[in-house]
């Protein structure tokens, strides 16, 4: 079981990596499956933040000339990113990374200016708290939207470390005059808070990834347990479970229910002559041709080998006969690319009061056996109450 789980996890990881590392060669052909969702989300978020940025820009006084120039450049960069996201000129992968890098550079440029343009760390505390730390906290969150968890953690810790280094250098430069104890306490408190934010975001992201993997694994294991791995239709266990539910409904509400068993004629000769690979391919093609004529309420499953079952709720014996004929024709007229045309023998039966899944299956199986005895490539009803044998010429290649 452990080896199966590891294989499933590797398959899931490989699929996720293929999706996440896709590079967009043309702007009009997105390869990221979340391209449209991301673009719309980023556009809404950037437009929502634009009024606040413009308000700060307008409210800046003339005394901060350097800050005004830097902020003006940032506003132009921000507007360019909004236009790039909205116009689809560049891929969302490139746009989100360029914008993230631009905001990081602006945050550190602003932090450096505030730290060394003012007299002391204490006098810069309000500005750093309101602008720098707020911006960095947002960047910590956005990093997990753009990058995988480990990369986002490394980026967050790098940003955190560089910002802490810049503030410590400023604090140590004030040692001769003595750093303000309140400023040092504020510094410790803010960085403890941001460290806790980074840890919380990473823990939440890690938990989300683990839950997602567990859900994917559960879905894969469910498919393995209820689906035939070769043809992709329901397997015997799943079909029997569905039949139990349908027989209970038929018994309770008096609704018609029929099942059709069909078996490919002389299929062993196909495997012996053309090989099992072509035989498997033939089974898959037969399933596709049968599915093309089934109704939305019908359920197809592989009972075993070359034997299949169609579960047909709300279907009486006459309708089952017509459905069996359509299946027989679809199989016998389908042309296969790597194997000869095959035919099928079919047996069908309707639910009768007191039937169990096993008795209904037994009667349909007896009808199939009867079709085999009477010459194959035909459909039969076991009881003989409805004698409508559907007979067609056998293929000369069988």
N, C-alpha and C positions, 0 to 999 in steps of 0.2 A: 504493500500500500504506500510505503514511503517513497519507493521509486516511481510509482505512478504519479504521486503528488509532485515530485520534483520535475518530472517530465511536463506535467501540466503547467507548472509555474514557469518553466523555461519557455514553453510555447507562448504563454501569456506575455512574458517579459519581452520575447523576441518580437511579437506582434506590436506591443506598445512602443518598443524602440523604433521599429520600422515607421510607425506613424509619427512619432515625435521628432525624428531626425530627417523627415522628408524636406527637401529643398525645393522651393517654388522656382521653376525655370521661367515661367511666363506669369506675368501679373494676373492674367485673366484665367489661369488654370490653377486654383488652390490645391495644395496637397495636404494641408492641415485639416483634419476632419472637423475641427472647431473653428475654422477660418471665419465663417459667417457670424457665429456667436461671439467670438472674441472681438471681431471688428465692431459689431454693434455695441457690445459692452464698453469697449474702450472709447468709442465715439461718444456715448452717453456720459461716461465718467469725465472725459476731458471737457466736454461742453458744460457739464455741471460745475466744474472747477474753474472755468474761464472767467466768470464774473468776479469771483473772489480775487483772482490774480490781477485782473484789470483794476479792481478797486484798490488793491495795495499799491499798484503801479501809479495810479493817479494821485493817491494820498501821500506819496513820498515827497518830502520837502526838497528845496533846491540845495540845501547844505550837503547832502550826500551825493555829490556829483558822480563819484566812481560807482557808488551803489546804484545810482540811477541808470548809468550806462550799462552795467552788468545786468540789471533787472530788465532793462529795455531789450537787450539781446535775448534774454531768456523768454520774454513775452513773444518775440518774433519766432524763436525756436518752437515755442509751445503752439503758436498758431500754425506753423508749418507742419507740425506733427498732426494736428487736428485735420488739416487739409489732406495730408498724405493718407491718413486712416480713412477719411470719408470718401476720397476720390479713387481709392484702390490703385494708386500709382505704384506702390511698392507692396511687397508681401507683408502680411501682419507679423510674421516672424521677425523680419528686419525692422519694421516700424516700432514694435514694442521694445526691442533691445536698444535701438537708437534713442528712443525717448527715455528709457530707464537710465541709460548712461548719461544723457544730457541733464536729467534732474539730479543725478548723483554729483556730477561736476559742478552744477550750480549750487547745490547745497554746501559743498566744501569750499567753493569760492566765497560764498556768502559768509560761512563760518570764519574763514581766515580773515576776511575784511572786518567782521565784527570784533574778533578777538584782538587784532593788532591795530585797528584804527581807534579804538577806545582806550581809555586810560588803564582800566583794570578788569579783572575777570568779574568782579562784583558788579561793575557798571554794565557789563555785557550780558548779565544773567537773564534779564527779561527777554531781550531780543533772541538769544539762543534758545530759550525755552519755547517761545511762541513760534519761531520760524524753523530753526534748525532741527530741534528734536521732533517737532510735529512732522516735518518733511521726512526725516529719517524713519520714523515709525511707519509712515505710509509706505516708504520704500521697502521696509522689511516685509510688509504684507504683500506688496505687488511682486516682489521677487519670487514668491511661491506660486503666483499665477503665471509667471513667464517660464521659470526654470523648474527642473525636477527638485525634489526635496533636499537632496544632498548638496546640489549646486547652489540652491537658494540659501541653505544654511551657511555654506562657505562664503558666499557673497555678503550675507548679513553680518557674519562675524568679522569679515574684512572691513566693511564699512564702520562697524562698531569700534573695531580696534583703531582705525585711522582717526576717527573722530575723537576717541578717548586720548590718543597720543597728542593730537593737536591741542586739546584743552589742558592736558598735563604739562605740556611744554610752556603754555601760557602761565599756568599756576606756578611752575618751578621758577619761571623768570621773575616772579614777584617775591621770591624767597628773601632777598636782601631787605625788602621793606616789610616782609611778613604777609603771607596770604591771609585773606579774610577767612576766619573760621566758618562763618555762615556760608561763604561761597564754596568752601571745601565740602561742607555738609550737604549743600545743595548738589554739588557735583556727584558725590557718592549716591545720593538718593535718586537722582535722575538716571544714572547709569545702572543702578540696581533695577530700576523700573524697566529700562529698555532691555536689559539682559533677560528679565523675566518675560517680557513681551516676545523676544526672539525664541526663548525656550518654549513658551506656550504655543506660538505659531508652528514651530517645528513639530511639537508633540501632536498638535491637531492635524497637521499635514500627514505625519507618519501614521497616525491612527486611521485617517481617511484612506490612505493607500492600502493599509492592511485590510481594512474592511472591504475595499473594492476588490482586492485580490481574493479574499475569502468568498465574496459573492460570485466572482468570475469562476473560481474553482468549483463552487457549488453548482453553478449552471452547467459547467463542463461535465461534472460527475453525473448530474441529472440527465444530460443528453446521452452520456455513455450508458446509463442504466436503463433508459427508456427508448433509445433510438438504435436502429440497426446501423452499425458503423459503415457498411459498404454502400447501401442504397439511400440512407438518410431518412427512411420512413420509420414508423413505429416498429419496435421489436415485439416479440411474442409476449413478454411480460406486460408491456404497456397496452397492447391490444386486448389481452385477456382482462386486464383491469377495466378498460373502457367497455368491454362486452358485459362485464358484471354490472356496471352502472346502467347500461342500456336495457338489460333484461329486467332489472328492478323497476325501471321507469315503465317498460312495456307491461309488466305485471300489474303495477299500481294504477296506471292510467288507461290501460287497454289500447295502447298505441301500437301500430304495426312495426315490426323490426325484422330485418333479414340480414343474413351474412352470405358472402360468396367466397368459396375457396377456389383458387385456380393454381394449376401446376403446369410448368412448361414441359411440353412433350419432348421426350428423348434428349433432355438437356445434357445428360452424361456424355452423349456422343459429341456434343459441342466441346466440352472440356477435353475429351480424349483427343479430338482432332485438331483443335485450334489452341489448346492450352487454357489453363485456369485464368490467366489474366484477361484474355478475350472473353472467357465465360463470365467473369465478374463484370466486365464492361457491358456485356449483353444484358445482364440482370439490371444494371443501372438504366440502360436505354429502355428496357421493358417497363420499368417503374415510371419513367418520364412519359412514355406513351400512354400508360394506364391513367396517370394523374391528369392527363389532358382531357379525358372524357368523364372523369368522376365529377360528381356534384359537390357543392360547397359543404354539404352535411355529411358526405361519405368520408370514411377513414380507412386508409390503406396501410397495411402492415406486412412485414415479412414474418411468416410463421416458422420458416426454417428451410435451408437449402434453396431450391427453386420454387418453393411453395409460398403463396401469398394469400392474404385474407382481406376482403373488403367488408367493413362494417357499415351497414346502410340503415340508419334510423328512419322512421316514418316511411318505410318501404314495405309494401305487401309482396306477395309471391309473384303477381303479374308484373309489377314494376321491377322486381328483382330479376325476372326473366329478361326484360328489355335491357336492363343494365348489364347483365351478364353477356348478352349478345354484343353490346357496344364494346365491352372489354375484349371479347374474343376477336372481333373484327379489328380493333385497334392493334392488338398484338400480332395477328396474322398478316396484316398489311404493312406493318412497319418495316422499313428497309434499314438494315444495320450496316455500318461501314466496315466492320472487321469480322463479321460472323454471318452465317446464313440466316434467312428468315425462319422464325420459330413460330410454333402454334402453341395453344394452351387448352387444357381440358378444365372445365369449370363445373362446380357443384354448388347449388344454392339451396337455402332452406329458410323458412319463415318461423319466427318465434310462435310457439303455441302455449296455451295456458299450462302452467306447471313445468315448463322448460327451465332448465338451468343452463349456464354457459356451457357446461360439459356436454349435455344432451344435444343442445343446438349445434355445437361444433361437430359432434359425432354424426348427426344427420347430414350436415353439409359435407363432411368428409366421405360419407357413404355415397353421396351424390357424385362427388368427384371421382371416386373409385368406379362408379357406374359409367361415367363418361369415358374413362380410360378403357374399360372393357368393351364398350360399344364403338370404339374406333378412334378416340382422341379428337381434338379440335372441335369440341362440341360442349354444350352446357346441359346439365341434367338436374332434375329435382328428384330427391331420393324417394319420396312417398309414392310417386306415380299419380298423385291427385291432380297434378297439372302436367300432362304429357305434352311438352313443347320442346322436343329435342331440336337443338339448333345444329345442323350438320353442314359442313362445307368441305370442298375437296381438299385433300391433304397436299402439302407442298411436295414437289418432286425431289427437293433437295434433302428431305428428311428421311 
